[in-house]
């Protein structure tokens, strides 16, 4: 009996180690100098649900650190990832040439973005390493100044960084641009003890990776990440520059996911990783941009997107909802309302709120805690079911707390990596929705089938009409 208990305990422990399919395999901090190939790399890393971008630092290289900050911040904002912090290496004295093509292409809306209040790179990296205890991959798309500075000044860096993935010339590293941004830092980092993966180009050849076939496949994906790359290749900055069509810094994103596509020449802790399978890399780029790098469901493989699968009153709205708000909101909405056992407006509000909070931090499910101010009295409390499904923060996981001893509001607080935000449904919209429900209840009563039919009709209408990027007030707490 004792042996059985030991075996069972060991089995449960082993299952526990592998029972977190929602956790990404790669937690990363990215350092960039604002090059156009950096934009492709960052976009791919943000797209993948198997990667969690914890922070981005900028340092001088292709652009000045200040110009690179504007590019990165505008890109994150355009993806609604406002919660990903960006820091600046103000110590690196490299005199950037501010390459015209890199400066010309806008990664997002740059209006109003200033670098003055951005934290320093050491402060930001230190904060992230203190808050996140998972081993981190430091993805370097620029010189080695930031990595070297962090290694010297942050004790946790050497202990908590799993490896450094550096985009540099693997065939002749000392001649490469990124090496020469800070030669001293580069030379020292080649000798330190953290495993260093140098991801280079296609064996020194100027290989055209983005041919018409690949560009068409990227365009057809149609999500915000693939659309950003399509816009880049269609722009004057991207479309008229041969460098844009080669596989350069974004090979780091492919390598992180699929290292088997690279030749690996290892010497002690330094590995030269050269892309060796062009066809496989093209397929991998599509898989990353389609967000298919990890299985996200637990029981079903895919929730159908075919409108004929759904009831008649909603099947005409399926394609519109998915097109406007994405497959994640659709599947979360379907599951939330099945859990809720009827289509409810506030359940839909909860779904949209949870998805928006995940966008803000660029997280998956079960990665932050939620405090709901919606209470436990319907119909407002129905919001809690939408929050659970869209975020994975459930009472069973200990991540959702419902507050009843305050003024009940359609709002919730989300905490991730020691940062907290509050999302609140705009008051005029909350008043309108609540007023409609009260009126229907007053006329027909909760026991009437007509009441529930009208609630269902209203829910479908608001699901289609309410854009999660427009209906919430977001506050940093």
VOGU-3710 file (C-alpha; in Angstrom, 3 decimals, decimal comma):
1> xxxxxxxxxx> 0,000/0,000/0,000  2,805/2,374/0,910  4,495/1,699/-2,442  1,225/2,409/-4,255  0,856/5,749/-2,466  4,428/6,714/-3,366  3,864/5,767/-6,998  0,571/7,676/-7,073  2,184/10,717/-5,473  4,991/10,633/-8,007
11> xxxxxxxxxx> 2,516/10,295/-10,856  0,425/13,215/-9,628  3,571/15,311/-9,244  4,623/14,475/-12,800  1,154/15,299/-14,085  1,275/18,574/-12,191  4,520/19,520/-13,945  2,874/19,129/-17,324  -0,608/20,319/-16,412  -0,219/23,955/-17,383
21> xxxxxxxxxx> -0,970/24,011/-21,112  -1,894/27,683/-20,873  1,644/28,681/-19,929  3,827/29,712/-22,846  7,180/27,995/-23,267  9,052/31,229/-23,853  9,120/34,315/-21,614  11,173/36,995/-23,332  12,612/40,461/-22,972  13,451/42,029/-26,333
31> xxxxxxxxxx> 16,147/44,608/-27,062  15,830/46,467/-30,369  17,434/49,341/-32,258  14,362/50,095/-34,387  15,445/48,439/-37,636  12,744/47,435/-40,101  13,618/43,763/-39,634  13,163/44,273/-35,878  9,561/45,266/-36,526  8,985/41,915/-38,250
41> xxxxxxxxxx> 10,645/40,009/-35,411  8,720/41,804/-32,658  5,425/41,389/-34,508  5,975/37,633/-34,815  6,904/37,267/-31,158  3,822/39,241/-30,117  1,617/37,121/-32,374  2,625/33,774/-30,910  0,600/32,473/-27,936  3,641/30,359/-27,033
51> xxxxxxxxxx> 5,690/33,509/-26,299  5,136/36,046/-23,568  6,821/39,377/-24,264  7,424/40,797/-20,800  9,170/44,011/-21,819  11,050/45,681/-24,659  14,145/47,826/-24,323  15,526/50,096/-27,030  19,129/51,035/-27,711  20,851/52,995/-30,504
61> xxxxxxxxxx> 21,741/51,261/-33,753  19,671/51,496/-36,922  17,876/54,372/-35,181  18,622/56,480/-32,154  17,200/55,058/-28,943  14,640/57,879/-28,823  13,402/57,211/-32,361  13,374/53,459/-31,734  11,239/54,044/-28,625  8,636/55,902/-30,691
71> xxxxxxxxxx> 8,522/53,042/-33,216  8,141/50,345/-30,574  5,590/52,200/-28,458  3,467/52,984/-31,524  3,566/49,333/-32,603  2,457/48,066/-29,196  -0,324/50,634/-29,022  -1,556/49,671/-32,482  -1,888/46,063/-31,289  -3,640/47,284/-28,100
81> xxxxxxxxxx> -0,718/45,994/-26,020  -0,384/49,241/-24,101  0,590/47,373/-20,953  3,887/46,011/-22,291  6,543/48,335/-20,824  9,317/49,869/-22,941  12,609/51,111/-21,504  15,517/53,064/-23,000  19,252/52,461/-22,870  20,437/56,043/-22,489
91> xxxxxxxxxx> 23,973/54,980/-21,591  24,982/53,607/-25,005  26,907/56,363/-26,810  26,717/54,786/-30,272  26,039/57,501/-32,829  23,107/56,171/-34,827  22,911/56,846/-38,530  19,083/56,903/-38,314  18,785/54,883/-41,525  16,263/56,708/-43,763
101> xxxxxxxxxx> 14,190/53,600/-44,568  13,909/52,644/-40,888  13,051/56,212/-39,924  10,503/56,557/-42,730  8,356/53,502/-41,991  5,798/54,059/-39,243  5,172/51,059/-37,016  1,960/52,664/-35,755  0,459/56,027/-34,906  3,422/58,043/-33,581
111> xxxxxxxxxx> 1,500/61,176/-32,631  1,925/62,262/-29,034  4,532/59,615/-28,173  7,556/60,958/-26,301  10,456/59,105/-24,751  11,103/61,547/-21,887  9,231/59,604/-19,216  10,285/56,128/-20,347  12,150/54,133/-17,686  15,816/53,314/-18,079
121> xxxxxxxxxx> 16,701/49,854/-19,379  18,274/48,691/-16,112  15,295/49,787/-14,028  12,857/48,005/-16,329  14,840/44,778/-16,695  15,373/44,670/-12,926  11,649/45,099/-12,261  10,711/42,338/-14,696  13,249/39,884/-13,313  11,966/40,559/-9,803
131> xxxxxxxxxx> 8,315/40,072/-10,759  8,607/37,041/-13,087  10,294/33,961/-11,664  10,170/31,900/-14,856  13,477/31,595/-16,711  13,665/34,299/-19,355  15,094/34,398/-22,869  16,762/37,712/-23,715  16,192/38,366/-27,431  18,755/40,814/-28,744
141> xxxxxxxxxx> 17,969/42,420/-32,115  20,622/45,100/-31,724  24,095/45,450/-30,235  25,189/43,903/-26,960  25,300/47,107/-24,929  22,010/46,535/-23,087  22,680/42,861/-22,354  26,203/43,645/-21,165  24,982/46,476/-18,954  22,275/44,267/-17,427
151> xxxxxxxxxx> 24,782/41,481/-16,772  27,114/43,889/-14,944  24,507/45,704/-12,905  21,623/43,305/-12,218  22,574/40,230/-10,149  19,399/38,366/-11,160  20,294/38,625/-14,844  22,904/35,863/-14,817  20,708/33,627/-12,641  17,368/34,101/-14,331
161> xxxxxxxxxx> 18,205/34,492/-18,014  17,916/31,087/-19,638  19,807/32,146/-22,759  20,488/35,100/-25,020  19,226/34,837/-28,591  21,196/37,349/-30,635  20,592/38,305/-34,236  24,067/38,699/-35,702  26,183/37,425/-38,552  26,844/33,774/-37,672
171> xxxxxxxxxx> 29,306/33,301/-40,526  31,506/36,346/-39,896  30,296/37,878/-36,683  32,910/40,625/-36,246  31,929/42,115/-39,611  28,244/42,323/-38,768  26,421/45,563/-37,982  25,031/44,457/-34,607  28,471/43,334/-33,402  30,030/46,666/-34,277
181> xxxxxxxxxx> 27,434/48,828/-32,533  29,375/48,143/-29,330  32,476/46,066/-30,069  33,632/45,911/-26,468  30,274/44,708/-25,169  29,989/42,180/-28,006  33,438/40,735/-27,327  32,740/40,422/-23,606  29,327/38,828/-24,086  30,851/36,171/-26,326
191> xxxxxxxxxx> 32,925/35,074/-23,331  30,350/35,153/-20,522  28,615/32,025/-19,192  24,961/32,532/-20,164  24,242/30,327/-23,231  24,391/32,538/-26,318  22,545/31,561/-29,511  23,750/33,613/-32,476  21,053/33,476/-35,139  22,380/34,460/-38,530
201> xxxxxxxxxx> 21,372/34,739/-42,162  21,072/32,005/-44,785  24,730/30,924/-44,907  25,805/34,389/-45,994  23,600/34,348/-49,078  21,166/37,140/-49,863  18,224/34,775/-49,952  14,845/36,243/-50,936  12,579/34,740/-48,309  9,443/36,771/-48,843
211> xxxxxxxxxx> 8,452/35,779/-52,381  4,979/36,426/-53,812  3,645/33,113/-52,560  4,660/33,801/-48,957  3,447/37,408/-49,103  0,034/36,239/-50,355  -0,224/33,689/-47,560  0,628/36,374/-44,979  -1,968/38,711/-46,444  -4,684/36,040/-46,375
221> xxxxxxxxxx> -4,283/35,412/-42,638  -6,034/38,699/-42,009  -5,297/39,298/-38,298  -3,688/42,449/-36,879  -0,186/40,961/-36,877  -0,166/39,639/-40,427  -1,826/42,832/-41,622  1,010/44,891/-40,154  3,555/42,900/-42,148  1,435/43,109/-45,304
231> xxxxxxxxxx> 1,197/46,873/-44,902  4,969/47,019/-44,484  5,696/45,142/-47,709  3,147/47,283/-49,548  4,741/50,525/-48,305  7,470/52,507/-50,046  9,818/51,818/-47,146  9,339/48,062/-47,289  8,395/47,333/-50,864  11,278/49,228/-52,474
241> xxxxxxxxxx> 14,092/47,886/-50,332  15,680/44,505/-51,098  16,671/44,107/-47,455  12,978/43,872/-46,522  12,526/40,597/-48,400  15,417/38,778/-46,739  15,196/36,769/-43,547  17,235/38,720/-40,995  16,366/39,675/-37,406  12,987/37,930/-37,550
251> xxxxxxxxxx> 14,837/34,625/-37,836  15,188/34,875/-34,045  11,410/34,458/-33,732  11,489/31,388/-35,969  14,497/29,946/-34,132  12,830/30,293/-30,734  9,903/28,204/-31,948  11,604/25,806/-34,362  15,364/25,474/-33,699  15,439/22,265/-35,747
261> xxxxxxxxxx> 15,221/24,404/-38,896  18,693/25,814/-38,186  22,180/24,359/-38,505  23,860/24,525/-35,123  27,620/24,846/-34,733  28,406/24,760/-31,031  31,538/25,845/-29,198  31,177/25,827/-25,404  28,296/28,180/-24,498  28,129/29,926/-27,892
271> xxxxxxxxxx> 26,036/28,434/-30,697  26,012/29,670/-34,292  22,535/28,975/-35,641  22,118/29,349/-39,396  18,746/28,865/-41,116  18,948/25,779/-43,287  15,386/24,938/-44,363  13,857/27,760/-46,397  10,596/25,916/-47,023  10,220/24,984/-43,371
281> xxxxxxxxxx> 10,945/28,542/-42,266  8,271/29,913/-44,597  5,717/27,480/-43,169  6,794/28,411/-39,656  6,313/32,125/-40,292  2,741/31,431/-41,364  2,133/29,220/-38,329  3,469/31,909/-35,985  1,396/34,679/-37,554  -1,714/32,478/-37,529
291> xxxxxxxxxx> -1,114/31,987/-33,785  -0,935/28,211/-34,200  2,241/27,638/-32,202  0,452/25,983/-29,288  -2,795/24,084/-28,695  -5,057/26,444/-26,790  -8,089/24,261/-26,031  -8,271/21,490/-23,459  -11,015/19,145/-24,709  -12,081/20,157/-28,203
301> xxxxxxxxxx> -9,601/20,712/-31,002  -11,437/23,583/-32,683  -14,687/25,373/-31,959  -16,509/25,564/-35,328  -16,567/28,895/-37,141  -19,037/27,583/-39,715  -22,247/29,665/-39,329  -24,447/26,634/-40,081  -23,261/25,081/-36,811  -25,156/27,729/-34,802
311> xxxxxxxxxx> -28,805/28,584/-34,226  -30,686/30,497/-36,906  -30,889/33,793/-35,024  -27,115/34,051/-34,667  -25,644/32,238/-37,659  -25,925/35,357/-39,842  -23,720/37,202/-37,339  -20,928/34,644/-36,943  -18,699/35,852/-39,770  -19,253/39,505/-38,887
321> xxxxxxxxxx> -18,298/39,021/-35,233  -15,198/36,985/-36,082  -14,137/39,462/-38,770  -14,545/42,482/-36,504  -13,358/41,140/-33,167  -11,334/37,985/-33,854  -11,759/34,283/-33,232  -10,750/34,577/-29,564  -13,691/36,806/-28,684  -16,041/34,586/-30,673
331> xxxxxxxxxx> -15,007/31,329/-29,018  -14,969/32,931/-25,565  -18,436/34,344/-26,193  -19,811/30,972/-27,283  -18,355/29,141/-24,276  -19,383/31,866/-21,816  -22,997/31,777/-22,937  -23,098/27,995/-22,879  -21,769/28,176/-19,311  -24,275/30,923/-18,550
341> xxxxxxxxxx> -27,091/28,828/-20,073  -28,559/31,768/-21,950  -27,346/34,605/-24,119  -26,845/37,551/-21,796  -25,694/41,112/-22,457  -23,504/41,394/-19,373  -21,945/37,984/-20,029  -20,913/39,380/-23,418  -19,625/42,545/-21,722  -17,524/40,337/-19,426
351> xxxxxxxxxx> -16,072/38,482/-22,402  -15,138/41,702/-24,168  -13,664/43,150/-20,968  -11,537/40,069/-20,304  -10,236/39,884/-23,871  -9,397/43,599/-23,755  -7,429/43,153/-20,524  -5,516/40,231/-22,047  -4,743/42,378/-25,081  -3,507/45,194/-22,874
361> xxxxxxxxxx> -0,931/42,966/-21,178  -0,597/40,616/-24,192  -1,194/37,557/-22,017  -2,875/34,221/-22,442  -5,445/32,771/-20,047  -4,805/32,105/-16,343  -1,970/34,633/-16,201  -3,433/37,404/-14,079  -5,786/37,852/-11,147  -9,142/39,583/-11,427
371> xxxxxxxxxx> -11,288/41,436/-8,906  -14,820/41,962/-10,201  -16,959/44,824/-8,900  -20,076/43,359/-10,533  -21,218/41,623/-7,366  -23,409/38,529/-7,164  -26,808/39,880/-8,160  -28,045/39,370/-11,759  -28,076/40,748/-14,345  -24,883/42,727/-13,587
381> xxxxxxxxxx> -23,212/39,686/-11,993  -23,596/37,833/-15,294  -20,461/39,745/-16,281  -18,472/37,406/-14,018  -19,156/34,405/-16,249  -17,795/36,272/-19,262  -14,713/37,291/-17,299  -14,026/33,708/-16,241  -14,138/32,251/-19,727  -12,230/35,025/-21,502
391> xxxxxxxxxx> -9,410/35,259/-18,950  -9,310/31,796/-17,375  -9,405/33,546/-13,996  -11,891/31,356/-12,136  -12,698/30,873/-8,441  -11,389/27,334/-8,827  -7,996/28,693/-9,857  -8,108/31,248/-7,077  -7,692/34,047/-9,601  -11,188/35,597/-9,560
401> xxxxxxxxxx> -12,621/37,488/-6,603  -16,124/38,967/-6,712  -16,674/42,007/-4,503  -20,121/42,661/-3,000  -19,414/45,242/-0,278  -18,884/48,206/-2,606  -21,042/50,077/-5,092  -21,666/47,458/-7,760  -20,388/48,476/-11,171  -19,607/46,827/-14,514
411> xxxxxxxxxx> -15,893/47,086/-13,796  -13,000/44,830/-12,861  -9,375/45,158/-11,793  -6,657/43,076/-13,416  -3,208/42,508/-11,873  -0,238/41,199/-13,856  3,471/41,389/-12,987  2,798/43,876/-10,195  0,863/46,157/-12,559  -2,831/46,773/-12,037
421> xxxxxxxxxx> -5,465/48,290/-14,299  -9,186/48,884/-13,963  -11,595/48,455/-16,869  -15,038/50,030/-16,545  -17,897/49,962/-19,009  -18,586/53,543/-20,040  -21,400/54,930/-17,807  -23,747/56,006/-20,592  -23,594/52,548/-22,165  -24,006/50,782/-18,814
431> xxxxxxxxxx> -27,051/52,933/-18,049  -28,583/52,218/-21,456  -28,143/48,440/-21,184  -29,406/48,286/-17,598  -32,391/50,469/-18,480  -33,388/48,205/-21,350  -33,223/45,106/-19,172  -35,309/46,761/-16,447  -37,927/47,809/-18,957  -38,188/44,312/-20,474
441> xxxxxxxxxx> -38,433/42,839/-16,986  -41,098/45,359/-15,957  -43,264/44,622/-19,007  -42,915/40,849/-19,267  -41,339/39,551/-16,038  -38,558/37,004/-15,581  -40,931/34,055/-15,932  -41,994/35,061/-19,425  -40,453/33,405/-22,490  -40,806/36,749/-24,264
451> xxxxxxxxxx> -38,408/38,293/-21,714  -35,685/35,780/-22,470  -36,265/36,024/-26,224  -35,808/39,799/-26,093  -32,725/39,490/-23,865  -31,245/37,053/-26,379  -32,004/39,406/-29,268  -30,406/42,323/-27,416  -27,338/40,248/-26,566  -26,709/39,328/-30,195
461> xxxxxxxxxx> -27,159/42,969/-31,201  -24,643/44,220/-28,639  -22,193/41,418/-29,400  -22,069/42,706/-32,986  -22,157/46,415/-32,226  -19,864/46,887/-29,218  -16,185/47,229/-30,059  -14,119/46,270/-27,000  -11,575/48,938/-27,943  -14,176/51,697/-27,606
471> xxxxxxx> -16,550/50,776/-24,788  -14,252/50,681/-21,747  -12,456/53,246/-19,639  -8,980/51,909/-18,827  -7,146/53,257/-15,784  -3,751/52,370/-14,387  -4,011/51,921/-10,638
//
